[in-house]
Amino acid sequence: MATILVVDDDANNRLLVKTIAEHHGNRVIEATDGESALALCLLEQPDLVVLDLGLPGMDGTAFIRRLRGDERTRGLRVALYTATQPSAALRDFMEMYGIRHFIDKPLEPQELQRAIERAVTQP
């Protein structure tokens, strides 16, 4: 069982990830913005952060910079869960900050579960 932090300001997106992940035996915690997500990362040390880039206040890229800038959270696994198309700039950003997983919105529940499983189990 993995602990997954879902960070998305859209309640329906959080519910989709939560429902699928919990159905497969994972524990899910949720945040609607970057600040509360950072606090949960420190408190819970999740196995995976499923992160939307378009967050209110601190967006997903700022969240990643702060996450990686803190030695207590630097090693947490992150999967981007976003409708943002993977451009060269986004791929460069992902490589620079050690993000190896991209989950495209929208997608089928089975695809989402497979993506979560890969993100949790692969180094």
CYANA upper distance limits for C-alpha pairs under 8 A (distance plus 0.5 A):
  1 MET  CA     25 GLY  CA      6.27
  1 MET  CA     26 ASN  CA      5.38
  1 MET  CA     27 ARG  CA      7.45
  2 ALA  CA     25 GLY  CA      8.34
  2 ALA  CA     26 ASN  CA      5.50
  2 ALA  CA     27 ARG  CA      6.62
  2 ALA  CA     46 PRO  CA      8.09
  2 ALA  CA     47 ASP  CA      6.32
  2 ALA  CA     48 LEU  CA      8.19
  2 ALA  CA    120 VAL  CA      7.84
  3 THR  CA     26 ASN  CA      6.47
  3 THR  CA     27 ARG  CA      5.19
  3 THR  CA     28 VAL  CA      6.26
  3 THR  CA     29 ILE  CA      7.94
  3 THR  CA     46 PRO  CA      5.48
  3 THR  CA     47 ASP  CA      5.79
  3 THR  CA     48 LEU  CA      7.23
  4 ILE  CA     21 ALA  CA      8.48
  4 ILE  CA     26 ASN  CA      7.57
  4 ILE  CA     27 ARG  CA      6.67
  4 ILE  CA     28 VAL  CA      5.33
  4 ILE  CA     29 ILE  CA      6.74
  4 ILE  CA     46 PRO  CA      6.07
  4 ILE  CA     47 ASP  CA      6.45
  4 ILE  CA     48 LEU  CA      5.42
  4 ILE  CA     49 VAL  CA      6.34
  4 ILE  CA     50 VAL  CA      7.60
  5 LEU  CA     28 VAL  CA      6.37
  5 LEU  CA     29 ILE  CA      5.34
  5 LEU  CA     30 GLU  CA      6.03
  5 LEU  CA     31 ALA  CA      7.82
  5 LEU  CA     37 ALA  CA      8.26
  5 LEU  CA     40 LEU  CA      8.47
  5 LEU  CA     41 CYS  CA      8.39
  5 LEU  CA     46 PRO  CA      6.66
  5 LEU  CA     48 LEU  CA      6.78
  5 LEU  CA     49 VAL  CA      5.22
  5 LEU  CA     50 VAL  CA      6.57
  6 VAL  CA     14 ARG  CA      6.70
  6 VAL  CA     17 VAL  CA      7.76
  6 VAL  CA     18 LYS  CA      8.08
  6 VAL  CA     28 VAL  CA      7.63
  6 VAL  CA     29 ILE  CA      6.83
  6 VAL  CA     30 GLU  CA      5.38
  6 VAL  CA     31 ALA  CA      6.76
  6 VAL  CA     49 VAL  CA      6.49
  6 VAL  CA     50 VAL  CA      5.28
  6 VAL  CA     51 LEU  CA      6.69
  7 VAL  CA     14 ARG  CA      7.82
  7 VAL  CA     30 GLU  CA      6.49
  7 VAL  CA     31 ALA  CA      5.27
  7 VAL  CA     32 THR  CA      6.13
  7 VAL  CA     33 ASP  CA      7.04
  7 VAL  CA     34 GLY  CA      7.92
  7 VAL  CA     37 ALA  CA      7.03
  7 VAL  CA     49 VAL  CA      7.73
  7 VAL  CA     50 VAL  CA      6.59
  7 VAL  CA     51 LEU  CA      5.39
  7 VAL  CA     52 ASP  CA      6.61
  8 ASP  CA     13 ASN  CA      7.35
  8 ASP  CA     14 ARG  CA      6.65
  8 ASP  CA     30 GLU  CA      8.46
  8 ASP  CA     31 ALA  CA      7.05
  8 ASP  CA     32 THR  CA      5.57
  8 ASP  CA     33 ASP  CA      7.23
  8 ASP  CA     51 LEU  CA      6.97
  8 ASP  CA     52 ASP  CA      5.75
  8 ASP  CA     54 GLY  CA      8.37
  8 ASP  CA     55 LEU  CA      7.10
  9 ASP  CA     14 ARG  CA      8.42
  9 ASP  CA     31 ALA  CA      8.10
  9 ASP  CA     32 THR  CA      4.85
  9 ASP  CA     33 ASP  CA      6.82
  9 ASP  CA     55 LEU  CA      6.53
  9 ASP  CA     56 PRO  CA      7.75
 10 ASP  CA     14 ARG  CA      7.00
 10 ASP  CA     32 THR  CA      7.97
 11 ALA  CA     15 LEU  CA      6.54
 12 ASN  CA     16 LEU  CA      6.66
 13 ASN  CA     17 VAL  CA      6.93
 14 ARG  CA     18 LYS  CA      6.45
 14 ARG  CA     30 GLU  CA      7.64
 15 LEU  CA     19 THR  CA      6.36
 16 LEU  CA     20 ILE  CA      6.77
 16 LEU  CA    109 PRO  CA      8.37
 17 VAL  CA     21 ALA  CA      6.41
 17 VAL  CA    112 LEU  CA      8.06
 18 LYS  CA     22 GLU  CA      6.32
 18 LYS  CA     28 VAL  CA      6.38
 19 THR  CA     23 HIS  CA      6.49
 20 ILE  CA     24 HIS  CA      7.07
 20 ILE  CA    109 PRO  CA      7.17
 20 ILE  CA    112 LEU  CA      8.24
 20 ILE  CA    113 GLN  CA      6.97
 21 ALA  CA     25 GLY  CA      7.17
 21 ALA  CA     26 ASN  CA      5.87
 21 ALA  CA     27 ARG  CA      7.88
 21 ALA  CA     28 VAL  CA      7.61
 21 ALA  CA    113 GLN  CA      7.16
 21 ALA  CA    116 ILE  CA      8.24
 22 GLU  CA     26 ASN  CA      5.22
 22 GLU  CA     27 ARG  CA      6.46
 22 GLU  CA     28 VAL  CA      7.17
 30 GLU  CA     37 ALA  CA      8.24
 31 ALA  CA     36 SER  CA      6.49
 31 ALA  CA     37 ALA  CA      5.79
 31 ALA  CA     40 LEU  CA      8.44
 32 THR  CA     36 SER  CA      7.77
 32 THR  CA     37 ALA  CA      7.97
 32 THR  CA     55 LEU  CA      8.01
 33 ASP  CA     37 ALA  CA      6.71
 33 ASP  CA     55 LEU  CA      6.28
 33 ASP  CA     56 PRO  CA      6.64
 33 ASP  CA     57 GLY  CA      7.62
 33 ASP  CA     58 MET  CA      7.48
 33 ASP  CA     59 ASP  CA      8.30
 34 GLY  CA     38 LEU  CA      6.62
 34 GLY  CA     55 LEU  CA      7.48
 34 GLY  CA     56 PRO  CA      8.37
 34 GLY  CA     57 GLY  CA      7.87
 34 GLY  CA     58 MET  CA      5.83
 34 GLY  CA     59 ASP  CA      7.07
 34 GLY  CA     60 GLY  CA      7.37
 34 GLY  CA     63 PHE  CA      6.04
 35 GLU  CA     39 ALA  CA      7.01
 35 GLU  CA     58 MET  CA      7.46
 35 GLU  CA     63 PHE  CA      8.26
 36 SER  CA     40 LEU  CA      6.74
 37 ALA  CA     41 CYS  CA      6.61
 38 LEU  CA     42 LEU  CA      6.92
 38 LEU  CA     63 PHE  CA      7.91
 38 LEU  CA     67 LEU  CA      7.41
 39 ALA  CA     43 LEU  CA      6.74
 40 LEU  CA     44 GLU  CA      6.06
 40 LEU  CA     45 GLN  CA      7.91
 41 CYS  CA     45 GLN  CA      5.45
 41 CYS  CA     46 PRO  CA      6.80
 41 CYS  CA     73 THR  CA      7.26
 42 LEU  CA     72 ARG  CA      7.50
 42 LEU  CA     73 THR  CA      7.20
 45 GLN  CA     73 THR  CA      7.90
 45 GLN  CA     76 LEU  CA      7.94
 46 PRO  CA     76 LEU  CA      7.72
 47 ASP  CA     76 LEU  CA      7.18
 47 ASP  CA     77 ARG  CA      6.99
 47 ASP  CA    120 VAL  CA      7.08
 48 LEU  CA     76 LEU  CA      7.07
 48 LEU  CA     77 ARG  CA      5.41
 48 LEU  CA     78 VAL  CA      6.14
 48 LEU  CA     79 ALA  CA      7.71
 48 LEU  CA    119 ALA  CA      7.71
 48 LEU  CA    120 VAL  CA      6.74
 49 VAL  CA     76 LEU  CA      7.87
 49 VAL  CA     77 ARG  CA      6.69
 49 VAL  CA     78 VAL  CA      5.18
 49 VAL  CA     79 ALA  CA      6.66
 50 VAL  CA     78 VAL  CA      6.49
 50 VAL  CA     79 ALA  CA      5.40
 50 VAL  CA     80 LEU  CA      6.38
 50 VAL  CA     81 TYR  CA      6.49
 51 LEU  CA     60 GLY  CA      7.32
 51 LEU  CA     78 VAL  CA      7.45
 51 LEU  CA     79 ALA  CA      6.63
 51 LEU  CA     80 LEU  CA      5.35
 51 LEU  CA     81 TYR  CA      5.81
 51 LEU  CA     82 THR  CA      7.99
 52 ASP  CA     60 GLY  CA      6.70
 52 ASP  CA     80 LEU  CA      6.48
 52 ASP  CA     81 TYR  CA      5.47
 52 ASP  CA     82 THR  CA      5.58
 53 LEU  CA     59 ASP  CA      6.39
 53 LEU  CA     60 GLY  CA      4.45
 53 LEU  CA     61 THR  CA      6.94
 53 LEU  CA     80 LEU  CA      7.68
 53 LEU  CA     81 TYR  CA      8.02
 53 LEU  CA     82 THR  CA      6.73
 53 LEU  CA     84 THR  CA      8.27
 54 GLY  CA     59 ASP  CA      6.18
 54 GLY  CA     60 GLY  CA      6.70
 54 GLY  CA     82 THR  CA      8.32
 55 LEU  CA     59 ASP  CA      5.10
 55 LEU  CA     60 GLY  CA      6.64
 58 MET  CA     62 ALA  CA      6.40
 58 MET  CA     63 PHE  CA      6.84
 59 ASP  CA     63 PHE  CA      6.72
 60 GLY  CA     64 ILE  CA      6.70
 61 THR  CA     65 ARG  CA      6.85
 62 ALA  CA     66 ARG  CA      6.80
 63 PHE  CA     67 LEU  CA      6.51
 64 ILE  CA     68 ARG  CA      6.50
 64 ILE  CA     97 TYR  CA      7.85
 65 ARG  CA     69 GLY  CA      6.43
 65 ARG  CA     97 TYR  CA      8.10
 66 ARG  CA     70 ASP  CA      6.95
 67 LEU  CA     73 THR  CA      6.07
 67 LEU  CA     74 ARG  CA      6.30
 68 ARG  CA     73 THR  CA      6.89
 68 ARG  CA     74 ARG  CA      4.65
 68 ARG  CA     75 GLY  CA      7.81
 68 ARG  CA     97 TYR  CA      7.53
 69 GLY  CA     73 THR  CA      8.43
 69 GLY  CA     74 ARG  CA      6.90
 70 ASP  CA     74 ARG  CA      6.14
 71 GLU  CA     75 GLY  CA      8.28
 77 ARG  CA     99 ILE  CA      7.68
 77 ARG  CA    119 ALA  CA      7.83
 77 ARG  CA    120 VAL  CA      8.08
 78 VAL  CA     99 ILE  CA      6.27
 78 VAL  CA    100 ARG  CA      8.02
 78 VAL  CA    101 HIS  CA      7.45
 78 VAL  CA    119 ALA  CA      8.23
 79 ALA  CA     99 ILE  CA      7.10
 79 ALA  CA    100 ARG  CA      7.50
 79 ALA  CA    101 HIS  CA      5.09
 79 ALA  CA    102 PHE  CA      5.96
 79 ALA  CA    103 ILE  CA      7.20
 79 ALA  CA    116 ILE  CA      8.49
 79 ALA  CA    119 ALA  CA      7.27
 80 LEU  CA     99 ILE  CA      8.29
 80 LEU  CA    101 HIS  CA      6.85
 80 LEU  CA    102 PHE  CA      5.31
 80 LEU  CA    103 ILE  CA      6.32
 80 LEU  CA    104 ASP  CA      8.47
 81 TYR  CA    102 PHE  CA      6.72
 81 TYR  CA    103 ILE  CA      5.11
 81 TYR  CA    104 ASP  CA      6.35
 81 TYR  CA    105 LYS  CA      7.02
 82 THR  CA    102 PHE  CA      8.36
 82 THR  CA    103 ILE  CA      7.09
 82 THR  CA    104 ASP  CA      6.02
 82 THR  CA    105 LYS  CA      5.84
 83 ALA  CA    104 ASP  CA      6.31
 83 ALA  CA    105 LYS  CA      5.20
 83 ALA  CA    106 PRO  CA      7.56
 84 THR  CA    104 ASP  CA      8.34
 86 PRO  CA     90 LEU  CA      6.18
 86 PRO  CA     91 ARG  CA      6.83
 87 SER  CA     91 ARG  CA      6.68
 88 ALA  CA     92 ASP  CA      6.60
 89 ALA  CA     93 PHE  CA      6.66
 90 LEU  CA     94 MET  CA      6.60
 91 ARG  CA     95 GLU  CA      6.67
 92 ASP  CA     96 MET  CA      6.55
 93 PHE  CA     97 TYR  CA      6.74
 94 MET  CA     98 GLY  CA      6.39
 94 MET  CA     99 ILE  CA      5.18
 94 MET  CA    100 ARG  CA      7.30
 95 GLU  CA     99 ILE  CA      6.53
 95 GLU  CA    100 ARG  CA      7.73
100 ARG  CA    119 ALA  CA      8.32
101 HIS  CA    115 ALA  CA      8.16
101 HIS  CA    119 ALA  CA      6.70
103 ILE  CA    112 LEU  CA      7.54
103 ILE  CA    115 ALA  CA      7.14
107 LEU  CA    111 GLU  CA      7.08
107 LEU  CA    112 LEU  CA      7.23
108 GLU  CA    112 LEU  CA      6.86
109 PRO  CA    113 GLN  CA      6.75
110 GLN  CA    114 ARG  CA      6.76
111 GLU  CA    115 ALA  CA      6.62
112 LEU  CA    116 ILE  CA      6.69
113 GLN  CA    117 GLU  CA      6.63
114 ARG  CA    118 ARG  CA      6.70
115 ALA  CA    119 ALA  CA      6.67
116 ILE  CA    120 VAL  CA      6.63
117 GLU  CA    121 THR  CA      6.56
118 ARG  CA    122 GLN  CA      6.13
119 ALA  CA    123 PRO  CA      8.45
